[in-house]
Amino acid sequence: MFRRTFLSFGAAVALTTTSAFADAHSKDIVDTAVEAGSFETLVAAVQAAGLVETLKGPGPFTVFAPTDEAFAALPEGTVEGLLEPENKDQLVSILTYHVVPGKVMSTDLSDGMTATTVQGGDLTVDLSDGVKINDATVTSADIEASNGVIHVVDTVILPE
């Protein structure tokens, strides 16, 4: 599952949790994202993909959560198209590419490590200029939830 043990996710990432995330560790990943207010598109996509119950499950999960701005940066019509019922499989593939089994904190990161996602593809950590997961920059890390952790990213990470 983990190629070079994603359990060494160990580098400095600013712990910029906001008051919206205060006390989030008593809520699951979905409720934490809803409460934050900056993941409306992600939450809508999770609902359209039928993944709400999974992400409310016991986990633990590590979610690299794209913000609404990250989704807005996709080519025009992409999000709307993905939310169509006939594109559910593609939507599930993209969303599950943002989820790694287990609870991986920023202090577990190391440069060049890879982790296999729930979707089956691999994510690569790059610590050479901040923290990047593939091409997405981690803008806020270690937002704990009752069933895992959220790391906010500025880009929707697309499977190859």
C-alpha positions as CSV (number, residue, x, y, z in Angstrom):
1,M,0.0,0.0,0.0
2,F,2.6,2.6,1.0
3,R,5.6,2.6,-1.3
4,R,8.1,4.3,0.8
5,T,6.1,4.4,4.0
6,F,4.0,7.4,3.8
7,L,4.5,7.3,7.6
8,S,7.5,9.4,7.2
9,F,5.4,12.4,5.9
10,G,8.0,14.4,8.0
11,A,8.7,18.0,7.1
12,A,7.7,21.4,8.2
13,V,4.3,22.4,7.0
14,A,2.8,25.5,8.5
15,L,0.0,24.5,10.8
16,T,-2.4,27.1,9.8
17,T,-5.7,25.9,11.1
18,T,-8.3,28.5,11.4
19,S,-11.0,29.1,13.9
20,A,-13.4,27.3,11.5
21,F,-11.4,24.2,12.3
22,A,-11.3,24.6,16.0
23,D,-12.8,21.6,17.8
24,A,-12.9,19.8,14.4
25,H,-11.4,16.7,15.8
26,S,-14.8,15.9,17.4
27,K,-16.4,15.9,13.9
28,D,-15.7,13.5,11.0
29,I,-14.0,14.6,7.8
30,V,-17.2,15.5,6.0
31,D,-18.6,17.6,8.8
32,T,-15.3,19.3,9.3
33,A,-15.2,20.2,5.6
34,V,-18.8,21.5,5.7
35,E,-18.1,23.6,8.7
36,A,-15.0,25.2,7.2
37,G,-17.1,26.8,4.5
38,S,-14.3,26.8,1.8
39,F,-15.1,23.3,0.5
40,E,-18.6,23.7,-0.9
41,T,-17.6,22.3,-4.3
42,L,-15.7,19.3,-2.7
43,V,-18.7,18.5,-0.5
44,A,-21.1,18.7,-3.5
45,A,-18.8,16.4,-5.4
46,V,-18.5,13.9,-2.5
47,Q,-22.4,13.9,-2.3
48,A,-22.7,13.4,-6.1
49,A,-20.2,10.6,-6.0
50,G,-22.0,8.8,-3.2
51,L,-18.9,9.0,-0.9
52,V,-20.4,10.8,2.1
53,E,-21.0,7.6,4.1
54,T,-17.5,6.3,3.3
55,L,-15.9,9.6,4.5
56,K,-18.1,9.6,7.6
57,G,-16.9,6.0,8.3
58,P,-14.4,5.0,10.9
59,G,-11.3,5.5,8.7
60,P,-8.8,6.7,9.4
61,F,-8.4,8.7,6.2
62,T,-6.0,11.3,5.0
63,V,-7.7,13.7,2.6
64,F,-5.9,16.2,0.4
65,A,-8.9,18.6,0.1
66,P,-9.0,21.1,-2.8
67,T,-10.6,24.4,-2.0
68,D,-13.5,26.0,-3.9
69,E,-10.9,28.1,-5.7
70,A,-9.0,25.0,-6.7
71,F,-12.1,23.6,-8.4
72,A,-12.9,27.0,-10.0
73,A,-9.4,26.9,-11.6
74,L,-10.4,23.9,-13.7
75,P,-11.4,24.5,-17.3
76,E,-14.9,26.0,-17.6
77,G,-17.6,23.4,-17.4
78,T,-15.4,20.7,-15.9
79,V,-17.0,20.6,-12.5
80,E,-20.5,20.8,-13.9
81,G,-19.7,17.9,-16.2
82,L,-18.2,15.8,-13.5
83,L,-21.3,16.3,-11.3
84,E,-23.6,14.8,-14.1
85,P,-24.8,11.3,-13.1
86,E,-23.3,9.7,-16.3
87,N,-19.8,10.9,-15.1
88,K,-20.0,9.4,-11.6
89,D,-17.2,6.9,-12.2
90,Q,-14.8,9.6,-13.3
91,L,-15.8,11.8,-10.4
92,V,-15.3,8.9,-7.9
93,S,-11.9,8.2,-9.5
94,I,-10.8,11.9,-9.0
95,L,-12.1,12.2,-5.5
96,T,-10.6,8.9,-4.3
97,Y,-7.3,10.0,-5.8
98,H,-7.3,12.7,-3.0
99,V,-7.6,10.1,-0.2
100,V,-4.9,8.0,1.4
101,P,-5.8,5.2,3.8
102,G,-4.6,5.9,7.3
103,K,-3.9,9.1,9.2
104,V,-0.8,10.9,7.8
105,M,0.3,14.0,9.6
106,S,2.6,16.6,8.1
107,T,5.4,15.5,10.5
108,D,5.3,12.1,8.8
109,L,6.3,13.5,5.4
110,S,9.7,13.1,3.7
111,D,10.8,14.3,0.3
112,G,10.2,12.0,-2.6
113,M,8.0,9.6,-0.7
114,T,5.0,8.1,-2.5
115,A,1.7,6.9,-1.2
116,T,-1.0,4.8,-2.9
117,T,-4.4,6.4,-2.9
118,V,-7.8,4.8,-2.4
119,Q,-8.2,5.2,-6.2
120,G,-5.1,3.0,-6.7
121,G,-2.8,5.7,-8.1
122,D,0.3,7.1,-6.4
123,L,0.8,10.6,-4.9
124,T,4.4,12.0,-4.6
125,V,5.6,14.3,-1.9
126,D,7.9,17.2,-2.9
127,L,9.5,19.2,-0.1
128,S,11.9,21.3,-2.3
129,D,9.7,24.4,-2.3
130,G,7.2,24.2,0.5
131,V,5.1,21.1,0.5
132,K,3.6,19.7,-2.7
133,I,1.5,16.6,-3.3
134,N,2.0,16.0,-7.0
135,D,1.4,19.5,-8.4
136,A,-0.8,20.7,-5.5
137,T,0.6,23.0,-2.8
138,V,-0.5,22.2,0.8
139,T,-1.8,25.5,2.1
140,S,-3.0,24.3,5.5
141,A,-2.0,21.0,7.2
142,D,-3.0,18.7,10.0
143,I,-6.7,19.6,10.4
144,E,-7.7,16.7,12.6
145,A,-11.1,15.1,12.4
146,S,-12.5,12.2,14.4
147,N,-11.8,9.8,11.5
148,G,-8.6,11.2,10.1
149,V,-6.9,14.3,8.9
150,I,-7.4,16.9,6.2
151,H,-4.6,18.8,4.4
152,V,-5.9,21.7,2.3
153,V,-4.5,21.9,-1.3
154,D,-4.7,24.6,-3.8
155,T,-5.2,22.4,-6.9
156,V,-7.4,19.5,-7.8
157,I,-5.1,16.6,-8.2
158,L,-6.0,14.6,-11.3
159,P,-5.0,10.9,-11.7
160,E,-2.7,10.1,-14.6
